[in-house]
Amino acid sequence: MAEATKAKAAPTYPVDSLAASKRFADRRDAVIVALDPTKQYTLDEAEKVIGAWLAQPVKEEVNGGGK
């Protein structure tokens, strides 16, 4: 009975699998940069981390700027 009451843990995936998935195809670069390659993430965790990373303001202009 105790086993039936335990919630099933969501599956986790390595960063390379998430980057290769159709779900993250349009954000593949963000997946690679924002997620730690030594960890595995659930889909919800990955969405949250990537969303937070994409919401950060740009800190420095790298290309151009006339310098």
C-alpha positions as CSV (number, residue, x, y, z in Angstrom):
1,M,0.0,0.0,0.0
2,A,2.8,2.4,0.8
3,E,4.2,1.9,-2.7
4,A,0.9,2.9,-4.3
5,T,0.9,6.2,-2.4
6,K,4.3,7.2,-3.5
7,A,4.3,9.7,-6.3
8,K,6.2,8.6,-9.4
9,A,9.3,10.7,-10.0
10,A,9.4,12.4,-13.4
11,P,12.0,11.0,-15.8
12,T,15.3,13.0,-16.1
13,Y,17.4,13.5,-19.2
14,P,21.0,14.5,-19.8
15,V,21.6,17.9,-21.5
16,D,22.6,16.3,-24.9
17,S,19.3,14.4,-25.1
18,L,17.4,17.6,-24.3
19,A,19.3,19.5,-26.9
20,A,18.6,16.9,-29.5
21,S,14.9,16.7,-28.7
22,K,12.1,18.2,-30.9
23,R,10.7,20.0,-27.9
24,F,13.8,22.2,-27.5
25,A,14.7,22.4,-31.2
26,D,14.1,26.1,-31.4
27,R,16.1,26.8,-28.2
28,R,19.0,24.3,-28.7
29,D,21.7,26.8,-28.1
30,A,20.0,28.0,-24.9
31,V,19.8,24.4,-23.7
32,I,23.5,23.9,-24.2
33,V,24.5,27.2,-22.5
34,A,22.0,27.4,-19.7
35,L,22.0,23.8,-18.4
36,D,24.8,22.2,-16.5
37,P,26.2,19.3,-18.6
38,T,27.0,17.2,-15.5
39,K,23.3,17.1,-14.3
40,Q,20.2,15.6,-15.5
41,Y,16.9,17.5,-15.7
42,T,13.2,16.8,-15.8
43,L,11.4,18.6,-18.6
44,D,9.8,21.0,-16.2
45,E,13.2,21.8,-14.6
46,A,14.8,22.3,-18.0
47,E,12.0,24.7,-19.1
48,K,12.4,26.7,-15.8
49,V,16.2,27.1,-16.1
50,I,16.1,27.9,-19.8
51,G,13.3,30.4,-19.3
52,A,15.2,32.1,-16.5
53,W,18.3,32.2,-18.6
54,L,16.5,33.7,-21.6
55,A,14.8,36.3,-19.4
56,Q,18.2,37.8,-18.2
57,P,19.1,41.2,-19.6
58,V,22.0,41.5,-22.0
59,K,24.9,42.7,-19.9
60,E,27.5,43.7,-22.5
61,E,27.5,44.4,-26.2
62,V,30.0,42.1,-27.7
63,N,29.8,42.8,-31.5
64,G,30.0,46.3,-32.9
65,G,29.8,49.3,-30.6
66,G,32.4,51.2,-32.7
67,K,35.3,50.4,-30.4
